[in-house]
Amino acid sequence: MKVITIKEPWATLIKEGYKEYEFRTWKTKYRGDILIHAGKGIDKKAMERFKHLNLNYSCGKIIAKATITDCIYVDEEFSKKMMKKDPLVYKNLVNFNGYGFKLENVMPIDPIEINGKLSLWDYDYKKN
């Protein structure tokens, strides 16, 4: 199964339903199930911004399963739409030049400890 590694708190925000897009500078043609891996990297400013949510974060673990249903170019109109939806989660979209991977059917899973990788990578999830 495909996996994407995401810094915290962003991976947990996806797992908990606060964030419905993952943003990258590159686009993907992949559509289908994907595992969400909370990388070992931490966005400290964002962690402070979401402190009020009292979320439990993971590092170096696959924490959720989702489905990539679309890959959208992030233009000014899309940025404004997402800022209206949730300015706390999507404030980094201002002047962002890249793509949003639409994530649906997000389900938390029992954490799987593993090192992450760049881009989309493969993991044999069925063996767990």
Phi and psi in degrees as a GROMACS rama.xvg file:
@    title "Ramachandran Plot"
@    xaxis  label "Phi"
@    yaxis  label "Psi"
@TYPE xy
-73.6333  148.246  LYS-2
-134.204  146.135  VAL-3
-126.444  131.691  ILE-4
-92.4512  130.799  THR-5
-134.315  136.063  ILE-6
-63.9652  154.831  LYS-7
-83.7798  145.74  GLU-8
-87.8332  0.880674  PRO-9
-61.7534  -39.7251  TRP-10
-62.5946  -45.2033  ALA-11
-68.569  -34.7813  THR-12
-62.3033  -34.762  LEU-13
-68.0672  -49.8107  ILE-14
-56.6403  -37.961  LYS-15
-89.4367  0.530866  GLU-16
88.4723  9.17233  GLY-17
-84.2392  -25.6667  TYR-18
-125.495  124.215  LYS-19
-108.561  -1.14634  GLU-20
-130.982  143.961  TYR-21
-111.009  133.568  GLU-22
-108.456  135.08  PHE-23
-140.374  161.054  ARG-24
-80.7349  -11.53  THR-25
-114.484  153.131  TRP-26
-99.9074  163.333  LYS-27
-131.855  145.064  THR-28
-93.6672  -7.06517  LYS-29
-66.7615  133.371  TYR-30
-132.762  133.412  ARG-31
143.316  -170.261  GLY-32
-66.9169  145.462  ASP-33
-148.212  147.66  ILE-34
-97.24  142.412  LEU-35
-99.7321  116.854  ILE-36
-105.391  121.466  HIS-37
-80.8764  108.52  ALA-38
-69.6618  177.257  GLY-39
-82.5551  -13.8913  LYS-40
-78.0997  144.982  GLY-41
-127.48  134.282  ILE-42
-90.5291  94.2865  ASP-43
-62.0192  -38.9854  LYS-44
-64.1163  -41.8204  LYS-45
-68.2575  -37.6257  ALA-46
-57.7142  -41.8602  MET-47
-65.2614  -40.1899  GLU-48
-62.7898  -30.7251  ARG-49
-106.705  13.5877  PHE-50
-55.862  -35.7969  LYS-51
-64.1667  -17.0917  HIS-52
-79.6992  -14.9278  LEU-53
52.1355  46.894  ASN-54
-85.5814  153.367  LEU-55
-95.9242  118.55  ASN-56
-98.3767  154.331  TYR-57
-123.487  152.68  SER-58
-133.203  135.505  CYS-59
71.6998  31.3247  GLY-60
-141.633  144.345  LYS-61
-78.0996  126.741  ILE-62
-122.866  -11.7834  ILE-63
-157.643  163.806  ALA-64
-122.056  141.492  LYS-65
-147.206  -178.822  ALA-66
-126.536  125.465  THR-67
-81.1803  117.936  ILE-68
-108.096  -13.21  THR-69
-163.949  161.872  ASP-70
-133.728  113.507  CYS-71
-113.576  133.806  ILE-72
-70.6729  130.671  TYR-73
-86.9781  100.2  VAL-74
-102.268  -178.613  ASP-75
-61.074  -39.6853  GLU-76
-62.9142  -45.7295  GLU-77
-63.3695  -43.2067  PHE-78
-58.2874  -45.4335  SER-79
-62.6268  -41.2367  LYS-80
-60.9063  -44.874  LYS-81
-71.4396  -34.7817  MET-82
-63.7986  -37.5234  MET-83
-66.2775  -37.3893  LYS-84
-66.0558  -47.6688  LYS-85
-159.996  92.8405  ASP-86
-64.0427  -26.2994  PRO-87
-69.9505  -42.7982  LEU-88
-77.7376  -38.7885  VAL-89
-105.741  15.6725  TYR-90
-64.8509  -23.9495  LYS-91
-74.1064  -4.26898  ASN-92
-77.1266  -14.2102  LEU-93
-60.8998  122.732  VAL-94
63.4207  19.9906  ASN-95
-77.0866  136.907  PHE-96
-119.575  96.3791  ASN-97
176.964  -147.661  GLY-98
-131.599  151.071  TYR-99
-113.207  124.69  GLY-100
-89.7672  115.685  PHE-101
-74.1761  122.758  LYS-102
-111.531  124.194  LEU-103
-126.826  170.313  GLU-104
55.1048  40.3583  ASN-105
-72.7326  129.395  VAL-106
-135.613  125.581  MET-107
-62.558  148.162  PRO-108
-129.867  165.156  ILE-109
-61.2088  128.504  ASP-110
-58.0936  141.484  PRO-111
-121.142  114.576  ILE-112
-75.425  124.793  GLU-113
-165.858  150.446  ILE-114
-75.9175  144.138  ASN-115
-85.542  177.117  GLY-116
-143.951  168.959  LYS-117
-80.1321  159.043  LEU-118
61.8407  -158.736  SER-119
-87.6298  136.4  LEU-120
-133.097  166.741  TRP-121
-104.47  143.746  ASP-122
-143.337  135.522  TYR-123
-81.9682  82.9128  ASP-124
-69.1082  -30.9271  TYR-125
-63.5884  -21.5828  LYS-126
-76.2936  -12.2871  LYS-127
